[in-house]
């Protein structure tokens, strides 16, 4: 087998399978005319495919196939019915569970009140106390500035006032 | 085209373009079945039963076994179609392709069963084989060779076996095989080529 034979191997088996057409078929045909080895290989491929092939569907199988649509349909409907029943059973079970829960919850709460754990307080409450006015004044910046102005005489408010006093001639 | 309509039942709607005539017919049949038309179901099964049977009978022990495999393939395909149609449009259901894929997978799983795997394939056609039992030495030799080849088919790597059986048993074109197996046409051809070469090797080694 030469290089072209190897290049055409897949085409040859495709042709043996009966699915080669057009330009590819023409190219292979042209090669086969000149290549005895590939003609023999093609014959072996065809023989192998023939050996692989199953015998045609016989009378027994045909007979069994006759009721395939009806059998498949009834199997499908059976499955649907089973599935429908299962869904209904699930829905019923869910409703029953909800009802039992609704009935039992008040009784359980009555019998075990200690089990009800109160929610923790959101934050610790601090009782409000009236502030001491003297402390408040002593800590106040307003008071500090007024006392400062009286001692140094250099605050902005004082300067404004001084200017005003000069302008008005008081 | 079928979509969710009033309630849970799909409704038929005409769509233009986008698919071949056969494909549109199939879609219409599927949609009709899903709204309760049992005749449409029968037509769909009839349309594909030979293909499905041809794909599964190689792995079956009896004709009943083959029919059950075919039935399971149809059931799964219809259920898959129904589930898909609940979520989207009918165009999303390539029924034939699904059926081929499901049949191939079912057959493969069936073959995995060791007890069945040991059996010479296609006992399902035993009756026909008895009817045409070989009489002469040459015929006997050929029958034995045929058996060896059929056993060897089951020893092929999965993809090679799938392509070979889809072509020889299902008589699908390589482009259809490529579509069904989600591969390229060239890859399908190459797999077929390797399958044949491997079968030659296997049966030569196996021969007495």
Boltz contact constraints between the chains, C-beta under 6 A:
constraints:
  - contact:
      token1: [A, 10]
      token2: [B, 189]
      max_distance: 6.0
  - contact:
      token1: [A, 10]
      token2: [B, 190]
      max_distance: 6.0
  - contact:
      token1: [A, 10]
      token2: [B, 193]
      max_distance: 6.0
  - contact:
      token1: [A, 13]
      token2: [B, 192]
      max_distance: 6.0
  - contact:
      token1: [A, 13]
      token2: [B, 193]
      max_distance: 6.0
  - contact:
      token1: [A, 13]
      token2: [B, 196]
      max_distance: 6.0
  - contact:
      token1: [A, 14]
      token2: [B, 189]
      max_distance: 6.0
  - contact:
      token1: [A, 17]
      token2: [B, 167]
      max_distance: 6.0
  - contact:
      token1: [A, 19]
      token2: [B, 173]
      max_distance: 6.0
  - contact:
      token1: [A, 19]
      token2: [B, 174]
      max_distance: 6.0
  - contact:
      token1: [A, 45]
      token2: [B, 196]
      max_distance: 6.0
  - contact:
      token1: [A, 48]
      token2: [B, 196]
      max_distance: 6.0
  - contact:
      token1: [A, 48]
      token2: [B, 199]
      max_distance: 6.0
  - contact:
      token1: [A, 51]
      token2: [B, 146]
      max_distance: 6.0
  - contact:
      token1: [A, 51]
      token2: [B, 149]
      max_distance: 6.0
  - contact:
      token1: [A, 52]
      token2: [B, 149]
      max_distance: 6.0
  - contact:
      token1: [A, 52]
      token2: [B, 168]
      max_distance: 6.0
  - contact:
      token1: [A, 53]
      token2: [B, 168]
      max_distance: 6.0
  - contact:
      token1: [A, 54]
      token2: [B, 122]
      max_distance: 6.0
  - contact:
      token1: [A, 55]
      token2: [B, 125]
      max_distance: 6.0
  - contact:
      token1: [A, 55]
      token2: [B, 128]
      max_distance: 6.0
  - contact:
      token1: [A, 58]
      token2: [B, 125]
      max_distance: 6.0
  - contact:
      token1: [A, 58]
      token2: [B, 127]
      max_distance: 6.0
  - contact:
      token1: [A, 58]
      token2: [B, 128]
      max_distance: 6.0
  - contact:
      token1: [A, 60]
      token2: [B, 63]
      max_distance: 6.0
  - contact:
      token1: [A, 60]
      token2: [B, 127]
      max_distance: 6.0
  - contact:
      token1: [A, 61]
      token2: [B, 63]
      max_distance: 6.0
  - contact:
      token1: [A, 64]
      token2: [B, 63]
      max_distance: 6.0
  - contact:
      token1: [A, 64]
      token2: [B, 67]
      max_distance: 6.0
  - contact:
      token1: [A, 65]
      token2: [B, 49]
      max_distance: 6.0
  - contact:
      token1: [A, 68]
      token2: [B, 49]
      max_distance: 6.0
  - contact:
      token1: [A, 69]
      token2: [B, 42]
      max_distance: 6.0
  - contact:
      token1: [A, 69]
      token2: [B, 45]
      max_distance: 6.0
  - contact:
      token1: [A, 71]
      token2: [B, 71]
      max_distance: 6.0
  - contact:
      token1: [A, 72]
      token2: [B, 45]
      max_distance: 6.0
  - contact:
      token1: [A, 72]
      token2: [B, 71]
      max_distance: 6.0
  - contact:
      token1: [A, 72]
      token2: [B, 74]
      max_distance: 6.0
  - contact:
      token1: [A, 73]
      token2: [B, 38]
      max_distance: 6.0
  - contact:
      token1: [A, 73]
      token2: [B, 41]
      max_distance: 6.0
  - contact:
      token1: [A, 75]
      token2: [B, 75]
      max_distance: 6.0
  - contact:
      token1: [A, 76]
      token2: [B, 75]
      max_distance: 6.0
